[in-house]
Amino acid sequence: MIDETVQLVCYVAMSTAHHRKKQPLFVRQQLLEVAARLASEKGMAAVTLDAVSGASGVSKGGLLHHFPSKNMLLEALFDSLLERLDAAIEEAMRADPLPHGRFTRGYLHACLALRDQPQGNKDWAQVTMVLLTEPQLRQRWHEWVRERSEEYVGTDSSVDAAIVRLAADGIWLADLLGSHDMDANARATLIGRLVELTHL
C-alpha cells in the first residue's frame, strides 16, 4: 500500500512538473492570439504592452518575460504567421507527387484556403496586412520570399510560376477584402488555369 502511495505521489508530481513546463508555451501563444485580435480589430496602434496584458489577463511582468518590447512582440506575431504559412504550404506539397512547380502549387493552395478558414484564422490573415505596414516586417517578408525562391530555384523559377504566385497574392487579397464576386465555376476555372501554368 505504501509503495502504491509513493508511486501515485511521484506520478502526480511528474504530471504537475510536465504541466508547468508546458504552461509558458500556452501563455506565449495566448499573448500572441490577443495581440493578433487587437491588431485585427483596432489597428497596430492598439497593440501596446499594457493593452495586451490587460486583454489577456497576463501580468505586465509575465508579458515582459516573453516579449521585453513591443517590437519583439510584433516580430513574434509575424514569425507565427510565417510558420502558419510554411505549414500550409508543406502540407499541400506532401500531397503533390510532381516536383516541378510543387512549391508554387502549395503556395497557391495556402492562399486560396483563406476563404474557407474559421474566423480566427481570418483574423490572423488580417493581421498580416497590418503588420506589413511596419518597415522591418516588410523586410522580413522580402527575406522569406527570397529564401523560398532560392530553395526552390530548380523547380519553381519559371516566369509562369512567378505569375501564379503573384496571382495567388491577388486572390488572397481579394478574398480577404471580399472585393470580387466570382461564382464557384468561374473560380474553379481560374484556379485550374493557374495550376496548368505550374506544369509548363
PyMOL commands that place a pseudoatom at each C-alpha (Angstrom):
pseudoatom trace, name=CA, resn=MET, resi=1, chain=A, elem=C, hetatm=0, pos=[0.000, 0.000, 0.000]
pseudoatom trace, name=CA, resn=ILE, resi=2, chain=A, elem=C, hetatm=0, pos=[2.852, 2.359, 0.877]
pseudoatom trace, name=CA, resn=ASP, resi=3, chain=A, elem=C, hetatm=0, pos=[4.580, 1.580, -2.429]
pseudoatom trace, name=CA, resn=GLU, resi=4, chain=A, elem=C, hetatm=0, pos=[1.374, 2.331, -4.341]
pseudoatom trace, name=CA, resn=THR, resi=5, chain=A, elem=C, hetatm=0, pos=[1.004, 5.645, -2.493]
pseudoatom trace, name=CA, resn=VAL, resi=6, chain=A, elem=C, hetatm=0, pos=[4.593, 6.613, -3.270]
pseudoatom trace, name=CA, resn=GLN, resi=7, chain=A, elem=C, hetatm=0, pos=[4.083, 5.734, -6.912]
pseudoatom trace, name=CA, resn=LEU, resi=8, chain=A, elem=C, hetatm=0, pos=[0.914, 7.845, -7.032]
pseudoatom trace, name=CA, resn=VAL, resi=9, chain=A, elem=C, hetatm=0, pos=[2.656, 10.828, -5.440]
pseudoatom trace, name=CA, resn=CYS, resi=10, chain=A, elem=C, hetatm=0, pos=[5.534, 10.538, -7.899]
pseudoatom trace, name=CA, resn=TYR, resi=11, chain=A, elem=C, hetatm=0, pos=[3.144, 10.317, -10.824]
pseudoatom trace, name=CA, resn=VAL, resi=12, chain=A, elem=C, hetatm=0, pos=[1.256, 13.428, -9.714]
pseudoatom trace, name=CA, resn=ALA, resi=13, chain=A, elem=C, hetatm=0, pos=[4.494, 15.320, -9.165]
pseudoatom trace, name=CA, resn=MET, resi=14, chain=A, elem=C, hetatm=0, pos=[5.779, 14.374, -12.601]
pseudoatom trace, name=CA, resn=SER, resi=15, chain=A, elem=C, hetatm=0, pos=[2.483, 15.343, -14.226]
pseudoatom trace, name=CA, resn=THR, resi=16, chain=A, elem=C, hetatm=0, pos=[2.473, 18.683, -12.435]
pseudoatom trace, name=CA, resn=ALA, resi=17, chain=A, elem=C, hetatm=0, pos=[6.059, 19.381, -13.443]
pseudoatom trace, name=CA, resn=HIS, resi=18, chain=A, elem=C, hetatm=0, pos=[5.225, 18.491, -17.047]
pseudoatom trace, name=CA, resn=HIS, resi=19, chain=A, elem=C, hetatm=0, pos=[2.237, 20.848, -16.937]
pseudoatom trace, name=CA, resn=ARG, resi=20, chain=A, elem=C, hetatm=0, pos=[4.412, 23.665, -15.590]
pseudoatom trace, name=CA, resn=LYS, resi=21, chain=A, elem=C, hetatm=0, pos=[6.902, 23.133, -18.389]
pseudoatom trace, name=CA, resn=LYS, resi=22, chain=A, elem=C, hetatm=0, pos=[4.136, 23.366, -20.970]
pseudoatom trace, name=CA, resn=GLN, resi=23, chain=A, elem=C, hetatm=0, pos=[2.442, 26.372, -19.407]
pseudoatom trace, name=CA, resn=PRO, resi=24, chain=A, elem=C, hetatm=0, pos=[4.884, 29.046, -20.697]
pseudoatom trace, name=CA, resn=LEU, resi=25, chain=A, elem=C, hetatm=0, pos=[4.220, 27.918, -24.270]
pseudoatom trace, name=CA, resn=PHE, resi=26, chain=A, elem=C, hetatm=0, pos=[0.489, 28.213, -23.667]
pseudoatom trace, name=CA, resn=VAL, resi=27, chain=A, elem=C, hetatm=0, pos=[0.859, 31.697, -22.161]
pseudoatom trace, name=CA, resn=ARG, resi=28, chain=A, elem=C, hetatm=0, pos=[3.068, 32.833, -25.033]
pseudoatom trace, name=CA, resn=GLN, resi=29, chain=A, elem=C, hetatm=0, pos=[0.542, 31.639, -27.612]
pseudoatom trace, name=CA, resn=GLN, resi=30, chain=A, elem=C, hetatm=0, pos=[-2.280, 33.257, -25.661]
pseudoatom trace, name=CA, resn=LEU, resi=31, chain=A, elem=C, hetatm=0, pos=[-0.448, 36.585, -25.733]
pseudoatom trace, name=CA, resn=LEU, resi=32, chain=A, elem=C, hetatm=0, pos=[0.087, 36.292, -29.490]
pseudoatom trace, name=CA, resn=GLU, resi=33, chain=A, elem=C, hetatm=0, pos=[-3.583, 35.489, -30.072]
pseudoatom trace, name=CA, resn=VAL, resi=34, chain=A, elem=C, hetatm=0, pos=[-4.654, 38.518, -28.044]
pseudoatom trace, name=CA, resn=ALA, resi=35, chain=A, elem=C, hetatm=0, pos=[-2.201, 40.782, -29.860]
pseudoatom trace, name=CA, resn=ALA, resi=36, chain=A, elem=C, hetatm=0, pos=[-3.468, 39.465, -33.200]
pseudoatom trace, name=CA, resn=ARG, resi=37, chain=A, elem=C, hetatm=0, pos=[-7.070, 40.158, -32.220]
pseudoatom trace, name=CA, resn=LEU, resi=38, chain=A, elem=C, hetatm=0, pos=[-6.249, 43.694, -31.092]
pseudoatom trace, name=CA, resn=ALA, resi=39, chain=A, elem=C, hetatm=0, pos=[-4.364, 44.413, -34.316]
pseudoatom trace, name=CA, resn=SER, resi=40, chain=A, elem=C, hetatm=0, pos=[-7.177, 42.981, -36.426]
pseudoatom trace, name=CA, resn=GLU, resi=41, chain=A, elem=C, hetatm=0, pos=[-9.968, 44.828, -34.632]
pseudoatom trace, name=CA, resn=LYS, resi=42, chain=A, elem=C, hetatm=0, pos=[-8.329, 48.151, -33.746]
pseudoatom trace, name=CA, resn=GLY, resi=43, chain=A, elem=C, hetatm=0, pos=[-5.147, 48.509, -35.776]
pseudoatom trace, name=CA, resn=MET, resi=44, chain=A, elem=C, hetatm=0, pos=[-1.487, 48.403, -34.869]
pseudoatom trace, name=CA, resn=ALA, resi=45, chain=A, elem=C, hetatm=0, pos=[-1.675, 51.466, -32.621]
pseudoatom trace, name=CA, resn=ALA, resi=46, chain=A, elem=C, hetatm=0, pos=[-3.875, 49.464, -30.242]
pseudoatom trace, name=CA, resn=VAL, resi=47, chain=A, elem=C, hetatm=0, pos=[-1.213, 46.778, -29.774]
pseudoatom trace, name=CA, resn=THR, resi=48, chain=A, elem=C, hetatm=0, pos=[0.547, 48.138, -26.710]
pseudoatom trace, name=CA, resn=LEU, resi=49, chain=A, elem=C, hetatm=0, pos=[2.092, 46.058, -23.958]
pseudoatom trace, name=CA, resn=ASP, resi=50, chain=A, elem=C, hetatm=0, pos=[-0.450, 47.404, -21.477]
pseudoatom trace, name=CA, resn=ALA, resi=51, chain=A, elem=C, hetatm=0, pos=[-3.371, 46.577, -23.773]
pseudoatom trace, name=CA, resn=VAL, resi=52, chain=A, elem=C, hetatm=0, pos=[-2.149, 43.037, -24.453]
pseudoatom trace, name=CA, resn=SER, resi=53, chain=A, elem=C, hetatm=0, pos=[-1.525, 42.461, -20.758]
pseudoatom trace, name=CA, resn=GLY, resi=54, chain=A, elem=C, hetatm=0, pos=[-4.982, 43.715, -19.806]
pseudoatom trace, name=CA, resn=ALA, resi=55, chain=A, elem=C, hetatm=0, pos=[-6.862, 41.827, -22.519]
pseudoatom trace, name=CA, resn=SER, resi=56, chain=A, elem=C, hetatm=0, pos=[-5.034, 38.558, -21.884]
pseudoatom trace, name=CA, resn=GLY, resi=57, chain=A, elem=C, hetatm=0, pos=[-5.182, 38.605, -18.093]
pseudoatom trace, name=CA, resn=VAL, resi=58, chain=A, elem=C, hetatm=0, pos=[-1.419, 38.072, -18.000]
pseudoatom trace, name=CA, resn=SER, resi=59, chain=A, elem=C, hetatm=0, pos=[0.538, 40.393, -15.712]
pseudoatom trace, name=CA, resn=LYS, resi=60, chain=A, elem=C, hetatm=0, pos=[2.777, 43.018, -17.256]
pseudoatom trace, name=CA, resn=GLY, resi=61, chain=A, elem=C, hetatm=0, pos=[5.764, 41.204, -15.774]
pseudoatom trace, name=CA, resn=GLY, resi=62, chain=A, elem=C, hetatm=0, pos=[4.608, 37.935, -17.328]
pseudoatom trace, name=CA, resn=LEU, resi=63, chain=A, elem=C, hetatm=0, pos=[4.208, 39.641, -20.691]
pseudoatom trace, name=CA, resn=LEU, resi=64, chain=A, elem=C, hetatm=0, pos=[7.666, 41.219, -20.480]
pseudoatom trace, name=CA, resn=HIS, resi=65, chain=A, elem=C, hetatm=0, pos=[9.145, 37.808, -19.670]
pseudoatom trace, name=CA, resn=HIS, resi=66, chain=A, elem=C, hetatm=0, pos=[8.034, 36.589, -23.087]
pseudoatom trace, name=CA, resn=PHE, resi=67, chain=A, elem=C, hetatm=0, pos=[8.267, 39.854, -25.041]
pseudoatom trace, name=CA, resn=PRO, resi=68, chain=A, elem=C, hetatm=0, pos=[10.532, 42.525, -23.496]
pseudoatom trace, name=CA, resn=SER, resi=69, chain=A, elem=C, hetatm=0, pos=[9.408, 45.142, -26.040]
pseudoatom trace, name=CA, resn=LYS, resi=70, chain=A, elem=C, hetatm=0, pos=[6.590, 45.884, -28.461]
pseudoatom trace, name=CA, resn=ASN, resi=71, chain=A, elem=C, hetatm=0, pos=[8.919, 45.314, -31.410]
pseudoatom trace, name=CA, resn=MET, resi=72, chain=A, elem=C, hetatm=0, pos=[9.744, 41.838, -30.146]
pseudoatom trace, name=CA, resn=LEU, resi=73, chain=A, elem=C, hetatm=0, pos=[6.029, 41.110, -29.782]
pseudoatom trace, name=CA, resn=LEU, resi=74, chain=A, elem=C, hetatm=0, pos=[5.356, 42.245, -33.357]
pseudoatom trace, name=CA, resn=GLU, resi=75, chain=A, elem=C, hetatm=0, pos=[8.262, 40.180, -34.668]
pseudoatom trace, name=CA, resn=ALA, resi=76, chain=A, elem=C, hetatm=0, pos=[6.943, 37.131, -32.830]
pseudoatom trace, name=CA, resn=LEU, resi=77, chain=A, elem=C, hetatm=0, pos=[3.494, 37.748, -34.320]
pseudoatom trace, name=CA, resn=PHE, resi=78, chain=A, elem=C, hetatm=0, pos=[4.971, 37.874, -37.794]
pseudoatom trace, name=CA, resn=ASP, resi=79, chain=A, elem=C, hetatm=0, pos=[7.080, 34.768, -37.182]
pseudoatom trace, name=CA, resn=SER, resi=80, chain=A, elem=C, hetatm=0, pos=[3.917, 32.942, -36.112]
pseudoatom trace, name=CA, resn=LEU, resi=81, chain=A, elem=C, hetatm=0, pos=[2.205, 33.992, -39.337]
pseudoatom trace, name=CA, resn=LEU, resi=82, chain=A, elem=C, hetatm=0, pos=[5.129, 32.745, -41.403]
pseudoatom trace, name=CA, resn=GLU, resi=83, chain=A, elem=C, hetatm=0, pos=[5.100, 29.442, -39.523]
pseudoatom trace, name=CA, resn=ARG, resi=84, chain=A, elem=C, hetatm=0, pos=[1.398, 29.029, -40.336]
pseudoatom trace, name=CA, resn=LEU, resi=85, chain=A, elem=C, hetatm=0, pos=[2.057, 29.791, -43.991]
pseudoatom trace, name=CA, resn=ASP, resi=86, chain=A, elem=C, hetatm=0, pos=[5.006, 27.381, -44.159]
pseudoatom trace, name=CA, resn=ALA, resi=87, chain=A, elem=C, hetatm=0, pos=[2.931, 24.638, -42.519]
pseudoatom trace, name=CA, resn=ALA, resi=88, chain=A, elem=C, hetatm=0, pos=[0.069, 25.099, -45.006]
pseudoatom trace, name=CA, resn=ILE, resi=89, chain=A, elem=C, hetatm=0, pos=[2.462, 25.046, -47.968]
pseudoatom trace, name=CA, resn=GLU, resi=90, chain=A, elem=C, hetatm=0, pos=[4.323, 21.980, -46.695]
pseudoatom trace, name=CA, resn=GLU, resi=91, chain=A, elem=C, hetatm=0, pos=[1.064, 20.100, -46.126]
pseudoatom trace, name=CA, resn=ALA, resi=92, chain=A, elem=C, hetatm=0, pos=[-0.020, 20.779, -49.709]
pseudoatom trace, name=CA, resn=MET, resi=93, chain=A, elem=C, hetatm=0, pos=[3.402, 19.818, -51.059]
pseudoatom trace, name=CA, resn=ARG, resi=94, chain=A, elem=C, hetatm=0, pos=[3.354, 16.474, -49.252]
pseudoatom trace, name=CA, resn=ALA, resi=95, chain=A, elem=C, hetatm=0, pos=[0.182, 15.571, -51.132]
pseudoatom trace, name=CA, resn=ASP, resi=96, chain=A, elem=C, hetatm=0, pos=[1.656, 16.633, -54.509]
pseudoatom trace, name=CA, resn=PRO, resi=97, chain=A, elem=C, hetatm=0, pos=[3.692, 13.909, -56.291]
pseudoatom trace, name=CA, resn=LEU, resi=98, chain=A, elem=C, hetatm=0, pos=[5.132, 16.160, -59.031]
pseudoatom trace, name=CA, resn=PRO, resi=99, chain=A, elem=C, hetatm=0, pos=[8.306, 18.074, -58.101]
pseudoatom trace, name=CA, resn=HIS, resi=100, chain=A, elem=C, hetatm=0, pos=[8.077, 20.635, -60.922]
pseudoatom trace, name=CA, resn=GLY, resi=101, chain=A, elem=C, hetatm=0, pos=[6.058, 23.613, -59.696]
pseudoatom trace, name=CA, resn=ARG, resi=102, chain=A, elem=C, hetatm=0, pos=[5.172, 21.885, -56.428]
pseudoatom trace, name=CA, resn=PHE, resi=103, chain=A, elem=C, hetatm=0, pos=[6.111, 24.820, -54.186]
pseudoatom trace, name=CA, resn=THR, resi=104, chain=A, elem=C, hetatm=0, pos=[4.090, 27.222, -56.344]
pseudoatom trace, name=CA, resn=ARG, resi=105, chain=A, elem=C, hetatm=0, pos=[1.048, 24.948, -56.205]
pseudoatom trace, name=CA, resn=GLY, resi=106, chain=A, elem=C, hetatm=0, pos=[1.485, 24.700, -52.437]
pseudoatom trace, name=CA, resn=TYR, resi=107, chain=A, elem=C, hetatm=0, pos=[1.676, 28.489, -52.170]
pseudoatom trace, name=CA, resn=LEU, resi=108, chain=A, elem=C, hetatm=0, pos=[-1.430, 28.840, -54.338]
pseudoatom trace, name=CA, resn=HIS, resi=109, chain=A, elem=C, hetatm=0, pos=[-3.275, 26.310, -52.180]
pseudoatom trace, name=CA, resn=ALA, resi=110, chain=A, elem=C, hetatm=0, pos=[-2.315, 28.144, -48.973]
pseudoatom trace, name=CA, resn=CYS, resi=111, chain=A, elem=C, hetatm=0, pos=[-3.536, 31.471, -50.348]
pseudoatom trace, name=CA, resn=LEU, resi=112, chain=A, elem=C, hetatm=0, pos=[-6.798, 30.001, -51.636]
pseudoatom trace, name=CA, resn=ALA, resi=113, chain=A, elem=C, hetatm=0, pos=[-7.529, 28.315, -48.298]
pseudoatom trace, name=CA, resn=LEU, resi=114, chain=A, elem=C, hetatm=0, pos=[-8.164, 31.647, -46.582]
pseudoatom trace, name=CA, resn=ARG, resi=115, chain=A, elem=C, hetatm=0, pos=[-11.736, 31.897, -47.837]
pseudoatom trace, name=CA, resn=ASP, resi=116, chain=A, elem=C, hetatm=0, pos=[-12.805, 28.663, -46.146]
pseudoatom trace, name=CA, resn=GLN, resi=117, chain=A, elem=C, hetatm=0, pos=[-10.884, 29.089, -42.895]
pseudoatom trace, name=CA, resn=PRO, resi=118, chain=A, elem=C, hetatm=0, pos=[-12.502, 29.726, -39.488]
pseudoatom trace, name=CA, resn=GLN, resi=119, chain=A, elem=C, hetatm=0, pos=[-12.873, 33.358, -38.471]
pseudoatom trace, name=CA, resn=GLY, resi=120, chain=A, elem=C, hetatm=0, pos=[-9.971, 33.100, -36.026]
pseudoatom trace, name=CA, resn=ASN, resi=121, chain=A, elem=C, hetatm=0, pos=[-7.589, 32.222, -38.856]
pseudoatom trace, name=CA, resn=LYS, resi=122, chain=A, elem=C, hetatm=0, pos=[-9.024, 35.027, -40.994]
pseudoatom trace, name=CA, resn=ASP, resi=123, chain=A, elem=C, hetatm=0, pos=[-8.251, 37.406, -38.163]
pseudoatom trace, name=CA, resn=TRP, resi=124, chain=A, elem=C, hetatm=0, pos=[-4.624, 36.334, -38.398]
pseudoatom trace, name=CA, resn=ALA, resi=125, chain=A, elem=C, hetatm=0, pos=[-4.726, 36.983, -42.156]
pseudoatom trace, name=CA, resn=GLN, resi=126, chain=A, elem=C, hetatm=0, pos=[-5.985, 40.497, -41.490]
pseudoatom trace, name=CA, resn=VAL, resi=127, chain=A, elem=C, hetatm=0, pos=[-3.132, 40.972, -39.061]
pseudoatom trace, name=CA, resn=THR, resi=128, chain=A, elem=C, hetatm=0, pos=[-0.726, 40.263, -41.917]
pseudoatom trace, name=CA, resn=MET, resi=129, chain=A, elem=C, hetatm=0, pos=[-1.991, 43.376, -43.678]
pseudoatom trace, name=CA, resn=VAL, resi=130, chain=A, elem=C, hetatm=0, pos=[-1.462, 45.442, -40.550]
pseudoatom trace, name=CA, resn=LEU, resi=131, chain=A, elem=C, hetatm=0, pos=[1.971, 44.044, -39.784]
pseudoatom trace, name=CA, resn=LEU, resi=132, chain=A, elem=C, hetatm=0, pos=[3.228, 44.735, -43.284]
pseudoatom trace, name=CA, resn=THR, resi=133, chain=A, elem=C, hetatm=0, pos=[2.859, 48.452, -42.627]
pseudoatom trace, name=CA, resn=GLU, resi=134, chain=A, elem=C, hetatm=0, pos=[5.914, 48.068, -40.379]
pseudoatom trace, name=CA, resn=PRO, resi=135, chain=A, elem=C, hetatm=0, pos=[9.160, 48.577, -42.388]
pseudoatom trace, name=CA, resn=GLN, resi=136, chain=A, elem=C, hetatm=0, pos=[11.183, 45.952, -40.501]
pseudoatom trace, name=CA, resn=LEU, resi=137, chain=A, elem=C, hetatm=0, pos=[8.465, 43.353, -41.042]
pseudoatom trace, name=CA, resn=ARG, resi=138, chain=A, elem=C, hetatm=0, pos=[8.182, 44.138, -44.742]
pseudoatom trace, name=CA, resn=GLN, resi=139, chain=A, elem=C, hetatm=0, pos=[11.889, 43.382, -44.880]
pseudoatom trace, name=CA, resn=ARG, resi=140, chain=A, elem=C, hetatm=0, pos=[11.276, 40.068, -43.105]
pseudoatom trace, name=CA, resn=TRP, resi=141, chain=A, elem=C, hetatm=0, pos=[8.629, 39.210, -45.725]
pseudoatom trace, name=CA, resn=HIS, resi=142, chain=A, elem=C, hetatm=0, pos=[11.054, 40.139, -48.503]
pseudoatom trace, name=CA, resn=GLU, resi=143, chain=A, elem=C, hetatm=0, pos=[13.618, 37.785, -46.952]
pseudoatom trace, name=CA, resn=TRP, resi=144, chain=A, elem=C, hetatm=0, pos=[11.053, 34.956, -46.718]
pseudoatom trace, name=CA, resn=VAL, resi=145, chain=A, elem=C, hetatm=0, pos=[10.213, 35.329, -50.425]
pseudoatom trace, name=CA, resn=ARG, resi=146, chain=A, elem=C, hetatm=0, pos=[13.896, 35.432, -51.370]
pseudoatom trace, name=CA, resn=GLU, resi=147, chain=A, elem=C, hetatm=0, pos=[14.751, 32.371, -49.267]
pseudoatom trace, name=CA, resn=ARG, resi=148, chain=A, elem=C, hetatm=0, pos=[11.918, 30.306, -50.744]
pseudoatom trace, name=CA, resn=SER, resi=149, chain=A, elem=C, hetatm=0, pos=[12.833, 31.416, -54.261]
pseudoatom trace, name=CA, resn=GLU, resi=150, chain=A, elem=C, hetatm=0, pos=[16.399, 30.242, -53.694]
pseudoatom trace, name=CA, resn=GLU, resi=151, chain=A, elem=C, hetatm=0, pos=[15.278, 26.994, -52.047]
pseudoatom trace, name=CA, resn=TYR, resi=152, chain=A, elem=C, hetatm=0, pos=[13.039, 26.030, -54.966]
pseudoatom trace, name=CA, resn=VAL, resi=153, chain=A, elem=C, hetatm=0, pos=[15.026, 27.572, -57.808]
pseudoatom trace, name=CA, resn=GLY, resi=154, chain=A, elem=C, hetatm=0, pos=[15.323, 24.176, -59.501]
pseudoatom trace, name=CA, resn=THR, resi=155, chain=A, elem=C, hetatm=0, pos=[11.580, 23.544, -59.683]
pseudoatom trace, name=CA, resn=ASP, resi=156, chain=A, elem=C, hetatm=0, pos=[9.765, 26.885, -59.392]
pseudoatom trace, name=CA, resn=SER, resi=157, chain=A, elem=C, hetatm=0, pos=[11.895, 29.559, -61.070]
pseudoatom trace, name=CA, resn=SER, resi=158, chain=A, elem=C, hetatm=0, pos=[9.987, 29.929, -64.340]
pseudoatom trace, name=CA, resn=VAL, resi=159, chain=A, elem=C, hetatm=0, pos=[8.130, 33.087, -65.327]
pseudoatom trace, name=CA, resn=ASP, resi=160, chain=A, elem=C, hetatm=0, pos=[4.898, 31.082, -65.324]
pseudoatom trace, name=CA, resn=ALA, resi=161, chain=A, elem=C, hetatm=0, pos=[5.486, 30.023, -61.725]
pseudoatom trace, name=CA, resn=ALA, resi=162, chain=A, elem=C, hetatm=0, pos=[6.111, 33.644, -60.730]
pseudoatom trace, name=CA, resn=ILE, resi=163, chain=A, elem=C, hetatm=0, pos=[2.875, 34.665, -62.478]
pseudoatom trace, name=CA, resn=VAL, resi=164, chain=A, elem=C, hetatm=0, pos=[0.960, 32.058, -60.475]
pseudoatom trace, name=CA, resn=ARG, resi=165, chain=A, elem=C, hetatm=0, pos=[2.432, 33.152, -57.134]
pseudoatom trace, name=CA, resn=LEU, resi=166, chain=A, elem=C, hetatm=0, pos=[1.667, 36.802, -57.861]
pseudoatom trace, name=CA, resn=ALA, resi=167, chain=A, elem=C, hetatm=0, pos=[-1.867, 35.826, -58.906]
pseudoatom trace, name=CA, resn=ALA, resi=168, chain=A, elem=C, hetatm=0, pos=[-2.187, 33.875, -55.643]
pseudoatom trace, name=CA, resn=ASP, resi=169, chain=A, elem=C, hetatm=0, pos=[-1.274, 37.048, -53.742]
pseudoatom trace, name=CA, resn=GLY, resi=170, chain=A, elem=C, hetatm=0, pos=[-4.029, 38.870, -55.608]
pseudoatom trace, name=CA, resn=ILE, resi=171, chain=A, elem=C, hetatm=0, pos=[-6.616, 36.182, -54.883]
pseudoatom trace, name=CA, resn=TRP, resi=172, chain=A, elem=C, hetatm=0, pos=[-5.610, 36.170, -51.210]
pseudoatom trace, name=CA, resn=LEU, resi=173, chain=A, elem=C, hetatm=0, pos=[-6.093, 39.923, -51.004]
pseudoatom trace, name=CA, resn=ALA, resi=174, chain=A, elem=C, hetatm=0, pos=[-9.407, 39.800, -52.893]
pseudoatom trace, name=CA, resn=ASP, resi=175, chain=A, elem=C, hetatm=0, pos=[-10.731, 37.076, -50.581]
pseudoatom trace, name=CA, resn=LEU, resi=176, chain=A, elem=C, hetatm=0, pos=[-9.595, 38.999, -47.528]
pseudoatom trace, name=CA, resn=LEU, resi=177, chain=A, elem=C, hetatm=0, pos=[-11.291, 42.211, -48.665]
pseudoatom trace, name=CA, resn=GLY, resi=178, chain=A, elem=C, hetatm=0, pos=[-14.297, 40.495, -50.248]
pseudoatom trace, name=CA, resn=SER, resi=179, chain=A, elem=C, hetatm=0, pos=[-13.714, 42.727, -53.265]
pseudoatom trace, name=CA, resn=HIS, resi=180, chain=A, elem=C, hetatm=0, pos=[-14.559, 40.355, -56.133]
pseudoatom trace, name=CA, resn=ASP, resi=181, chain=A, elem=C, hetatm=0, pos=[-17.790, 38.465, -56.757]
pseudoatom trace, name=CA, resn=MET, resi=182, chain=A, elem=C, hetatm=0, pos=[-16.979, 35.239, -58.568]
pseudoatom trace, name=CA, resn=ASP, resi=183, chain=A, elem=C, hetatm=0, pos=[-19.180, 32.169, -58.780]
pseudoatom trace, name=CA, resn=ALA, resi=184, chain=A, elem=C, hetatm=0, pos=[-17.789, 28.738, -57.974]
pseudoatom trace, name=CA, resn=ASN, resi=185, chain=A, elem=C, hetatm=0, pos=[-17.417, 27.684, -61.619]
pseudoatom trace, name=CA, resn=ALA, resi=186, chain=A, elem=C, hetatm=0, pos=[-15.502, 30.823, -62.592]
pseudoatom trace, name=CA, resn=ARG, resi=187, chain=A, elem=C, hetatm=0, pos=[-13.232, 30.463, -59.567]
pseudoatom trace, name=CA, resn=ALA, resi=188, chain=A, elem=C, hetatm=0, pos=[-12.579, 26.801, -60.339]
pseudoatom trace, name=CA, resn=THR, resi=189, chain=A, elem=C, hetatm=0, pos=[-11.736, 27.690, -63.962]
pseudoatom trace, name=CA, resn=LEU, resi=190, chain=A, elem=C, hetatm=0, pos=[-9.325, 30.400, -62.810]
pseudoatom trace, name=CA, resn=ILE, resi=191, chain=A, elem=C, hetatm=0, pos=[-7.616, 28.088, -60.338]
pseudoatom trace, name=CA, resn=GLY, resi=192, chain=A, elem=C, hetatm=0, pos=[-7.413, 25.316, -62.911]
pseudoatom trace, name=CA, resn=ARG, resi=193, chain=A, elem=C, hetatm=0, pos=[-5.698, 27.636, -65.359]
pseudoatom trace, name=CA, resn=LEU, resi=194, chain=A, elem=C, hetatm=0, pos=[-3.204, 28.760, -62.720]
pseudoatom trace, name=CA, resn=VAL, resi=195, chain=A, elem=C, hetatm=0, pos=[-2.403, 25.156, -61.821]
pseudoatom trace, name=CA, resn=GLU, resi=196, chain=A, elem=C, hetatm=0, pos=[-1.844, 24.400, -65.519]
pseudoatom trace, name=CA, resn=LEU, resi=197, chain=A, elem=C, hetatm=0, pos=[0.739, 27.169, -65.658]
pseudoatom trace, name=CA, resn=THR, resi=198, chain=A, elem=C, hetatm=0, pos=[2.765, 25.489, -62.888]
pseudoatom trace, name=CA, resn=HIS, resi=199, chain=A, elem=C, hetatm=0, pos=[3.245, 22.447, -65.115]
pseudoatom trace, name=CA, resn=LEU, resi=200, chain=A, elem=C, hetatm=0, pos=[4.768, 24.410, -68.022]
for i in range(1, 200): cmd.bond("trace and resi %d" % i, "trace and resi %d" % (i + 1))
show_as sticks, trace
zoom trace
